[in-house]
Amino acid sequence: MPPDRYLSAAGAGDTREAAERAAAGNLAKIFRARITVEDRLIERSRELLGDRRNALTVETDFTKDVTIESGLTLHNVRYTEPAADRSGRVTVTAYLDRRETAQVYLARLRAGDARVRAFVEQANASGDPVRRFAYLNAASAISAANGAMVEQLTTILGGAAPPFVPWLAPDEVARRTAEAAAAVRCGVAVEGEPRVAAAVQETLTGLGFTVGAPPVLTVGVKVVLEPTDLGRTDAVFVRYDAVLRVTDAGGAEIVTVVEKGREGHVTAPEARARAIRTLSEKLRGRFRDRLIAYFDALALGGNARKGGTE
């Protein structure tokens, strides 16, 4: 295949499917150093665009969008017919038509850019700091995903400057999102175990929010830690039970996280300390996921449903 028209890589395996995966993985190596966007952000951008067909979508018999690894989805991938050697090992070449694929990427970039503009304009029109952040946070996710696609497009075009200029530069979208986040003041109240408050506050500040008064969002956490008898003589166990609730300025509950479990150690103080550490780590991850899901739903639907429990 002439390299000025095609970007290609071969792969081998015991089956056609394995050979295609290997070929796609080798094709991805051409892009790998340039792509750093995380898996979760790519998935969020698909949801915010209403486009869940980007990954693993069959467009024709041998044309696919292939998710290779974190942050890397290659669009418009085609495969040659498989060739088998005497031992039965299959070889396939994955390839992209540079000019055709560039047009696919440009269409996706323009669609994403239009969505960024719509979210930013909604944010500008909103006087509610929570909604303003939700809109800009959604715009930021799509803008970052678009940035990754621009990097891919540069590679596809052989290093030529991609013919795409975003409506608003990604750095500017990120700056506005950070400003909007700082305007979301949060209050934190923890009952039962004050050491859990640090995990909650770190989650909030990690998203750029301000912990202070007067709050527009209030996070209340109730923690119960108590010994539990598992009938063992070599360890002491402590059960933890926590409920985290986020309420808005009007008192409506918007996010709920429930965590339960137990931890053990040879001494009661160490078992309790382990339970607190485990609970704090679980809250950091799931609380952040629930908040982001709430804000994305708010940006998409105007009136988001309360975040789920677990």
The 8 nearest C-alpha neighbors of each residue, nearest first, counted from 0:
[[1, 2, 5, 7, 4, 6, 3, 94],
 [0, 2, 3, 4, 5, 6, 7, 96],
 [3, 1, 5, 4, 6, 0, 7, 97],
 [2, 4, 1, 5, 157, 97, 6, 0],
 [5, 3, 2, 97, 1, 96, 6, 98],
 [6, 4, 96, 2, 97, 95, 3, 1],
 [5, 7, 95, 94, 2, 97, 96, 155],
 [8, 6, 94, 93, 5, 26, 95, 92],
 [7, 9, 26, 93, 92, 22, 25, 94],
 [10, 8, 92, 22, 91, 93, 25, 7],
 [22, 11, 9, 21, 18, 91, 90, 92],
 [10, 12, 18, 90, 89, 21, 91, 88],
 [13, 11, 18, 17, 89, 14, 88, 90],
 [12, 14, 88, 89, 17, 15, 87, 18],
 [15, 13, 17, 16, 12, 89, 18, 88],
 [14, 16, 18, 17, 19, 89, 81, 12],
 [17, 15, 19, 14, 18, 20, 12, 13],
 [18, 16, 12, 20, 14, 19, 15, 21],
 [17, 19, 11, 12, 15, 21, 10, 16],
 [20, 18, 22, 16, 21, 17, 23, 91],
 [21, 19, 17, 23, 18, 22, 24, 16],
 [22, 20, 10, 24, 18, 19, 23, 25],
 [10, 21, 23, 9, 19, 25, 93, 24],
 [22, 24, 26, 20, 25, 21, 93, 19],
 [25, 23, 27, 21, 22, 26, 20, 67],
 [24, 26, 22, 28, 27, 23, 8, 21],
 [27, 25, 23, 8, 24, 28, 29, 22],
 [26, 28, 24, 30, 29, 25, 31, 23],
 [29, 27, 31, 25, 30, 26, 24, 32],
 [28, 30, 27, 26, 31, 25, 32, 154],
 [31, 29, 27, 28, 33, 32, 151, 34],
 [30, 32, 28, 33, 34, 27, 29, 71],
 [31, 33, 30, 34, 28, 29, 35, 27],
 [34, 32, 31, 30, 150, 35, 151, 147],
 [33, 35, 31, 32, 147, 36, 30, 71],
 [34, 36, 70, 37, 33, 147, 32, 69],
 [37, 35, 70, 34, 147, 38, 40, 144],
 [36, 38, 70, 40, 39, 69, 35, 41],
 [39, 37, 69, 70, 41, 40, 42, 36],
 [40, 38, 42, 41, 37, 43, 70, 69],
 [39, 41, 43, 42, 37, 38, 44, 140],
 [40, 42, 44, 38, 43, 39, 144, 70],
 [43, 41, 39, 45, 40, 44, 38, 46],
 [44, 42, 40, 46, 45, 41, 47, 39],
 [43, 45, 141, 47, 41, 46, 42, 140],
 [46, 44, 50, 48, 42, 43, 51, 47],
 [45, 47, 49, 43, 48, 44, 50, 51],
 [48, 46, 44, 49, 45, 43, 137, 299],
 [47, 49, 45, 50, 46, 44, 111, 114],
 [48, 50, 46, 47, 45, 51, 44, 52],
 [51, 49, 45, 48, 52, 46, 53, 47],
 [50, 52, 45, 53, 46, 49, 54, 42],
 [53, 51, 50, 54, 56, 55, 45, 64],
 [54, 52, 51, 64, 56, 50, 55, 45],
 [55, 53, 64, 56, 66, 65, 52, 72],
 [54, 56, 65, 64, 63, 66, 57, 53],
 [57, 55, 64, 54, 63, 52, 58, 53],
 [56, 58, 63, 59, 62, 55, 60, 64],
 [59, 57, 62, 63, 56, 60, 61, 64],
 [60, 58, 62, 61, 57, 63, 77, 56],
 [59, 61, 62, 57, 58, 63, 77, 78],
 [60, 62, 77, 59, 78, 63, 57, 58],
 [63, 61, 77, 59, 76, 58, 75, 60],
 [64, 62, 57, 76, 56, 75, 58, 65],
 [63, 65, 74, 55, 54, 56, 75, 73],
 [66, 64, 55, 73, 72, 54, 63, 67],
 [65, 67, 72, 54, 71, 68, 73, 55],
 [68, 66, 71, 65, 72, 24, 27, 23],
 [67, 69, 71, 66, 70, 72, 38, 27],
 [70, 68, 38, 71, 37, 67, 36, 35],
 [69, 71, 36, 37, 38, 41, 68, 35],
 [72, 70, 68, 69, 67, 66, 73, 34],
 [71, 73, 66, 65, 67, 74, 70, 54],
 [74, 72, 65, 64, 66, 71, 76, 75],
 [73, 75, 64, 76, 72, 65, 63, 100],
 [74, 76, 64, 63, 62, 100, 77, 95],
 [77, 75, 63, 62, 95, 74, 94, 64],
 [78, 76, 62, 61, 94, 93, 95, 63],
 [79, 77, 93, 92, 61, 94, 80, 91],
 [78, 80, 92, 91, 81, 93, 77, 61],
 [79, 81, 78, 91, 82, 92, 90, 61],
 [82, 80, 91, 90, 89, 79, 15, 83],
 [81, 83, 90, 89, 80, 91, 84, 88],
 [84, 82, 89, 87, 88, 90, 81, 85],
 [83, 85, 87, 86, 88, 89, 82, 90],
 [86, 84, 87, 83, 88, 89, 82, 90],
 [85, 87, 84, 88, 83, 89, 13, 12],
 [88, 86, 84, 83, 85, 89, 13, 14],
 [87, 89, 13, 83, 86, 84, 12, 90],
 [90, 88, 83, 12, 11, 82, 13, 14],
 [89, 91, 11, 82, 81, 10, 18, 83],
 [92, 90, 81, 10, 9, 18, 79, 19],
 [91, 93, 9, 79, 8, 78, 22, 10],
 [94, 92, 78, 22, 8, 7, 77, 23],
 [95, 93, 7, 77, 6, 76, 78, 92],
 [94, 96, 6, 76, 5, 97, 77, 7],
 [95, 97, 5, 99, 100, 98, 4, 6],
 [96, 98, 100, 5, 4, 155, 99, 95],
 [99, 97, 101, 100, 96, 102, 4, 156],
 [98, 100, 102, 96, 101, 97, 103, 95],
 [101, 99, 103, 97, 102, 98, 96, 75],
 [100, 102, 104, 98, 103, 99, 97, 105],
 [101, 103, 105, 100, 99, 104, 106, 98],
 [104, 102, 100, 106, 101, 105, 107, 99],
 [105, 103, 101, 107, 102, 106, 108, 100],
 [104, 106, 108, 102, 107, 103, 101, 109],
 [105, 107, 109, 103, 104, 108, 102, 110],
 [108, 106, 104, 110, 105, 109, 111, 103],
 [107, 109, 105, 111, 110, 106, 112, 145],
 [108, 110, 112, 106, 111, 107, 105, 113],
 [111, 109, 107, 113, 108, 112, 106, 114],
 [112, 110, 114, 108, 113, 109, 107, 115],
 [111, 113, 109, 115, 114, 110, 108, 165],
 [114, 112, 116, 110, 111, 115, 109, 117],
 [113, 115, 117, 111, 112, 116, 118, 110],
 [116, 114, 138, 112, 118, 113, 117, 119],
 [115, 117, 119, 113, 114, 118, 120, 112],
 [118, 116, 114, 120, 115, 119, 121, 113],
 [117, 119, 121, 134, 115, 120, 116, 138],
 [120, 118, 122, 116, 121, 117, 135, 115],
 [119, 121, 123, 117, 122, 118, 116, 124],
 [122, 120, 118, 124, 119, 123, 117, 125],
 [121, 123, 131, 119, 125, 120, 134, 124],
 [124, 122, 120, 121, 125, 119, 131, 126],
 [123, 125, 121, 122, 120, 126, 131, 119],
 [126, 124, 122, 127, 123, 131, 121, 130],
 [125, 127, 128, 124, 131, 123, 130, 122],
 [126, 128, 130, 125, 129, 131, 132, 122],
 [129, 127, 131, 130, 183, 132, 182, 126],
 [130, 128, 132, 131, 127, 133, 183, 215],
 [131, 129, 133, 132, 127, 128, 134, 125],
 [130, 132, 122, 128, 134, 129, 133, 125],
 [131, 133, 179, 135, 129, 130, 134, 180],
 [134, 132, 294, 130, 136, 298, 131, 135],
 [135, 133, 298, 118, 137, 131, 122, 132],
 [136, 134, 138, 132, 176, 137, 133, 119],
 [135, 137, 139, 133, 138, 134, 132, 176],
 [136, 138, 134, 140, 135, 139, 133, 295],
 [139, 137, 115, 135, 141, 136, 140, 118],
 [138, 140, 142, 136, 137, 141, 172, 173],
 [141, 139, 137, 143, 142, 138, 44, 40],
 [140, 142, 44, 144, 138, 143, 139, 145],
 [141, 143, 139, 145, 144, 140, 169, 138],
 [144, 142, 146, 140, 145, 141, 139, 147],
 [145, 143, 141, 147, 146, 142, 41, 140],
 [146, 144, 148, 142, 143, 147, 108, 141],
 [145, 147, 143, 149, 144, 148, 142, 150],
 [146, 148, 150, 144, 145, 149, 34, 151],
 [147, 149, 151, 145, 150, 146, 152, 144],
 [148, 150, 152, 146, 151, 147, 153, 145],
 [151, 149, 147, 153, 148, 152, 33, 146],
 [152, 150, 148, 154, 149, 153, 155, 147],
 [151, 153, 149, 155, 154, 150, 148, 156],
 [152, 154, 158, 150, 156, 151, 155, 161],
 [153, 155, 157, 151, 152, 156, 158, 150],
 [154, 156, 152, 157, 153, 97, 151, 101],
 [157, 155, 153, 154, 159, 158, 152, 97],
 [158, 156, 154, 155, 159, 153, 3, 97],
 [157, 159, 153, 154, 156, 160, 155, 161],
 [158, 160, 156, 157, 153, 161, 154, 155],
 [159, 161, 153, 162, 158, 156, 163, 152],
 [160, 162, 163, 153, 159, 152, 149, 156],
 [163, 161, 160, 164, 105, 159, 152, 153],
 [162, 164, 161, 165, 105, 149, 108, 109],
 [163, 165, 166, 162, 168, 161, 167, 112],
 [166, 164, 167, 168, 112, 163, 169, 109],
 [165, 167, 112, 164, 168, 116, 113, 115],
 [168, 166, 165, 169, 171, 172, 116, 115],
 [167, 169, 171, 170, 165, 172, 166, 142],
 [170, 168, 172, 171, 142, 173, 167, 143],
 [171, 169, 173, 168, 172, 174, 167, 175],
 [172, 170, 174, 168, 173, 169, 175, 167],
 [171, 173, 169, 175, 174, 170, 139, 176],
 [172, 174, 176, 170, 171, 175, 139, 169],
 [175, 173, 171, 177, 176, 172, 170, 178],
 [174, 176, 178, 172, 177, 173, 179, 171],
 [175, 177, 173, 179, 135, 174, 178, 136],
 [178, 176, 180, 174, 179, 175, 173, 207],
 [179, 177, 175, 181, 176, 180, 174, 182],
 [178, 180, 132, 176, 182, 177, 181, 175],
 [181, 179, 208, 177, 207, 182, 183, 178],
 [180, 182, 208, 178, 209, 183, 179, 207],
 [181, 183, 179, 180, 184, 128, 178, 209],
 [184, 182, 180, 208, 181, 128, 209, 129],
 [185, 183, 209, 214, 210, 215, 211, 182],
 [186, 184, 214, 210, 216, 217, 211, 215],
 [185, 187, 217, 214, 211, 210, 218, 216],
 [188, 186, 218, 219, 217, 185, 189, 196],
 [187, 189, 219, 218, 220, 190, 186, 196],
 [190, 188, 220, 193, 219, 221, 196, 187],
 [189, 191, 221, 192, 222, 220, 188, 193],
 [190, 192, 222, 223, 221, 193, 189, 224],
 [191, 193, 194, 222, 190, 195, 189, 223],
 [194, 192, 195, 196, 189, 191, 190, 197],
 [195, 193, 196, 192, 197, 275, 198, 279],
 [194, 196, 193, 197, 198, 279, 192, 199],
 [197, 195, 199, 194, 198, 193, 189, 200],
 [196, 198, 200, 195, 199, 201, 194, 193],
 [199, 197, 201, 279, 196, 200, 195, 283],
 [200, 198, 196, 202, 197, 201, 203, 283],
 [199, 201, 203, 197, 202, 198, 196, 204],
 [202, 200, 198, 204, 203, 199, 205, 197],
 [201, 203, 205, 199, 200, 204, 283, 287],
 [202, 204, 200, 206, 205, 208, 201, 199],
 [203, 205, 207, 208, 201, 206, 202, 200],
 [206, 204, 202, 207, 203, 201, 208, 200],
 [205, 207, 204, 203, 208, 202, 180, 287],
 [206, 208, 204, 180, 205, 181, 177, 203],
 [209, 207, 181, 180, 204, 203, 183, 206],
 [208, 210, 184, 181, 185, 211, 183, 204],
 [209, 211, 185, 184, 186, 208, 200, 204],
 [210, 212, 184, 186, 185, 209, 214, 213],
 [213, 211, 214, 186, 184, 185, 210, 215],
 [212, 214, 211, 215, 184, 186, 185, 216],
 [215, 213, 185, 184, 212, 186, 216, 211],
 [214, 216, 248, 184, 247, 185, 183, 217],
 [217, 215, 247, 185, 214, 246, 248, 186],
 [216, 218, 186, 246, 185, 245, 187, 214],
 [219, 217, 245, 187, 244, 186, 188, 220],
 [218, 220, 188, 244, 243, 189, 187, 245],
 [221, 219, 243, 189, 242, 190, 188, 244],
 [220, 222, 190, 242, 241, 189, 191, 243],
 [223, 221, 241, 191, 240, 192, 190, 220],
 [222, 224, 240, 239, 191, 241, 225, 221],
 [225, 223, 239, 238, 222, 237, 240, 226],
 [224, 226, 238, 237, 227, 223, 239, 271],
 [227, 225, 237, 236, 238, 228, 224, 235],
 [226, 228, 237, 236, 238, 229, 225, 235],
 [229, 227, 230, 236, 226, 231, 235, 237],
 [230, 228, 231, 227, 236, 235, 232, 234],
 [229, 231, 228, 232, 227, 234, 235, 233],
 [232, 230, 229, 233, 234, 228, 235, 236],
 [231, 233, 234, 230, 235, 229, 265, 228],
 [232, 234, 231, 265, 235, 264, 266, 230],
 [235, 233, 265, 264, 232, 263, 231, 236],
 [234, 236, 263, 264, 265, 267, 266, 270],
 [237, 235, 263, 227, 262, 226, 270, 234],
 [238, 236, 226, 225, 261, 227, 262, 271],
 [237, 239, 261, 225, 224, 260, 227, 226],
 [240, 238, 224, 260, 259, 223, 261, 274],
 [239, 241, 259, 223, 222, 258, 224, 238],
 [242, 240, 222, 258, 221, 257, 223, 259],
 [241, 243, 257, 221, 220, 256, 258, 244],
 [244, 242, 220, 256, 255, 219, 257, 221],
 [243, 245, 255, 219, 254, 218, 220, 246],
 [246, 244, 218, 254, 217, 253, 252, 219],
 [247, 245, 252, 251, 217, 250, 253, 216],
 [246, 248, 216, 250, 249, 251, 215, 217],
 [247, 249, 215, 250, 216, 246, 214, 251],
 [250, 248, 247, 251, 246, 215, 252, 216],
 [249, 251, 247, 246, 248, 252, 217, 216],
 [252, 250, 246, 247, 249, 253, 248, 245],
 [251, 253, 246, 245, 254, 250, 247, 244],
 [252, 254, 305, 246, 245, 306, 251, 247],
 [255, 253, 306, 245, 305, 244, 252, 289],
 [256, 254, 244, 308, 243, 306, 307, 245],
 [255, 257, 308, 243, 242, 309, 286, 244],
 [256, 258, 242, 309, 308, 241, 243, 255],
 [259, 257, 241, 240, 242, 256, 309, 260],
 [260, 258, 240, 239, 241, 257, 261, 238],
 [259, 261, 239, 238, 240, 258, 262, 274],
 [260, 262, 238, 237, 239, 274, 236, 263],
 [261, 263, 274, 237, 236, 270, 273, 238],
 [262, 264, 236, 270, 235, 234, 237, 261],
 [265, 263, 270, 234, 266, 235, 269, 236],
 [264, 266, 234, 235, 233, 267, 263, 270],
 [267, 265, 264, 269, 268, 235, 270, 234],
 [266, 268, 270, 269, 235, 271, 264, 265],
 [269, 267, 271, 270, 266, 272, 264, 273],
 [270, 268, 272, 271, 266, 267, 264, 273],
 [271, 269, 264, 263, 267, 273, 272, 268],
 [270, 272, 274, 268, 269, 273, 237, 267],
 [273, 271, 269, 275, 274, 270, 268, 276],
 [274, 272, 276, 270, 275, 271, 269, 262],
 [273, 275, 271, 262, 277, 272, 276, 278],
 [274, 276, 278, 272, 273, 277, 279, 271],
 [277, 275, 273, 279, 278, 274, 280, 272],
 [278, 276, 274, 280, 279, 275, 273, 281],
 [277, 279, 275, 281, 276, 280, 274, 282],
 [280, 278, 276, 282, 277, 198, 281, 195],
 [281, 279, 283, 277, 282, 278, 276, 284],
 [282, 280, 278, 283, 279, 284, 285, 277],
 [281, 283, 279, 286, 285, 280, 284, 278],
 [284, 282, 280, 281, 286, 202, 198, 285],
 [285, 283, 287, 282, 281, 286, 288, 280],
 [284, 286, 288, 282, 287, 283, 289, 281],
 [285, 287, 289, 282, 288, 283, 284, 290],
 [286, 288, 290, 285, 284, 289, 283, 291],
 [289, 287, 285, 291, 286, 290, 292, 284],
 [290, 288, 292, 286, 287, 291, 306, 285],
 [291, 289, 293, 287, 292, 288, 286, 294],
 [290, 292, 294, 288, 293, 289, 295, 287],
 [293, 291, 289, 295, 290, 294, 296, 288],
 [292, 294, 290, 296, 291, 295, 306, 297],
 [293, 295, 133, 297, 291, 296, 292, 298],
 [296, 294, 298, 292, 297, 293, 291, 299],
 [297, 295, 303, 299, 293, 294, 298, 300],
 [296, 298, 303, 294, 301, 300, 295, 299],
 [299, 297, 134, 295, 133, 296, 300, 301],
 [300, 298, 296, 297, 301, 295, 47, 303],
 [301, 299, 297, 302, 296, 298, 303, 295],
 [300, 302, 297, 298, 299, 303, 296, 130],
 [303, 301, 300, 297, 304, 296, 298, 299],
 [304, 302, 297, 296, 300, 301, 293, 305],
 [303, 305, 306, 302, 253, 293, 296, 297],
 [304, 306, 253, 254, 307, 303, 252, 293],
 [307, 305, 254, 293, 289, 253, 255, 304],
 [308, 306, 255, 305, 254, 309, 256, 289],
 [309, 307, 256, 255, 257, 306, 254, 289],
 [308, 257, 256, 258, 307, 255, 285, 259]]
